[in-house]
Amino acid sequence: MEISAEFMRRLAQVAAAETLPRFRNQGTVSNKLSAGFDPVTEADREAESAIRSVIGAEFPDHGILGEEHGNHNISSRHVWVIDPIDGTRAFISGIPVWGTLVGLTEDGEAVAGMMSQPFTGELFYANGSGSHYEGPSGSRRLAVRQTTRVEDATLFTTTPALFTGEMRGRYDRFEKQVQLVRYGTDCYAFAMLAAGHVDIVVEPGLKPYDIVALIPIIEKAGGVITTFEGGPAEAGGDVIAAATPELHAAAMAALRG
């Protein structure tokens, strides 16, 4: 089914109405974990509620999988997957690399999605017409770089600390092979890959709401995104995205050691 750009913009706008007034405003932060730190804010909860309301009014038969407010009708052929603030740690630290993620799956396959960063005024989205950008520099179609060699690549990951056990050693060896490494940009890294500024993104331990929205944005820009084993990324897990099929294959081989 086709999802219009206007609908993507509407989702971004209602979410921004809840997130932007609370950004850099010292709001209340709760911790989801009894051991460790997994923050959630009022902005997360209110933005997801606003998004769910718009989806429910437009597509009442569709299912919804949300990070903050649970599941609704997820046996439907069409399920919307929502992360109201991907990068809550960045959000509470005042750093504008968080984003609102909303993706649509059809029979389990990600077919449309958006990443909105309202503080910078940017919207990245994909639908049947391709992968698109709207922001301060205007509007354009997204296209990945044509990098094919690991040694020429820019690599992004949130932090190497997320790689544990023997996987940490494999990641460290992989990191030494690339040209440039940057950390800590959450969903923004995947958007930058689709926009042609980054070549590889690797993230372990993702949930569906961390990645579903980003899959079509990357794929329709010409990139490749899978699990580390090469399977579909819609269920999350350990995920690797790359600008070209050649680079994706080379990066997977390098990560296997």
C-alpha positions, 0 to 999 in steps of 0.5 A, a space after each residue: 500500500 502507498 503511504 503519502 509524503 503528506 502523512 509522513 509529514 503529519 506524523 513528524 509534526 504531531 511528534 515534534 509538538 510533544 518532543 521539541 518543547 521538552 528538549 533541553 528543558 530539564 524534564 523528568 527522566 525515569 529509568 526502565 531498569 532496576 539494574 542499569 540505565 534505560 531512560 524514558 521521558 514524558 516526551 517519549 510517552 506523549 509523542 508516541 500517544 500522538 503518533 498512535 492517534 494519527 495512525 488510528 484515525 487514518 488506518 483503524 484496521 492496522 496494528 501498532 507496535 510501540 516502544 512505550 505503549 505496547 502492542 495493538 492488533 499486531 496480527 494485522 497484515 499492516 503493522 506500524 512500528 514506533 520509536 518516539 525518541 530513538 536516542 533518548 540518552 542524546 535527548 536528555 543530554 541536549 544533543 540533536 542526534 535523536 529522532 522519531 522513528 515510524 515504520 510500516 510493515 506489510 506481512 512482516 516486511 518494512 515497506 515505508 518509514 520516516 526519521 524526523 529530527 525536528 530540532 534540525 528541521 529534517 525529515 528522512 522518509 521512504 515510500 513507494 516513490 523512493 527515499 527522500 529528504 526534506 530540510 533546511 537545504 531543500 528537498 531531494 532524493 536520497 542516494 548512498 555513496 558508491 563505496 565498495 572497499 572497507 578501507 575506504 569506508 566511514 563507520 558509525 556505531 553507537 559505542 564499541 561497549 555494546 559489543 560483548 564477549 568475543 564479538 568485541 574482539 571481532 569488532 575492534 579488529 574490524 574497526 581498525 580496517 576502516 578509514 574513519 570511525 564515529 560514535 554515538 549518533 543512534 538513528 541519525 547514523 543510518 539516515 546519514 548512510 542513506 544520504 551519502 555521508 556514511 558508508 557502514 553502520 553496525 549496531 548490536 542488540 536492536 529492537 524492531 522499533 529501533 530499525 524498522 523505519 530505517 530499513 526502507 529509507 536505506 534500501 530505497 536509497 540503494 543501500 543494504 541492511 541485514 542482520 550480521 548473519 545476512 537475514 532480514 533486519 525487521 526483527 532487530 538483533 545485530 544489524 549491519 547497513 552498508 552503502 553497496 552490496 560489495 561493501 556489505 559483503 566485505 564488512 560482513 566478512 571482516 566482522 566474522 574475522 
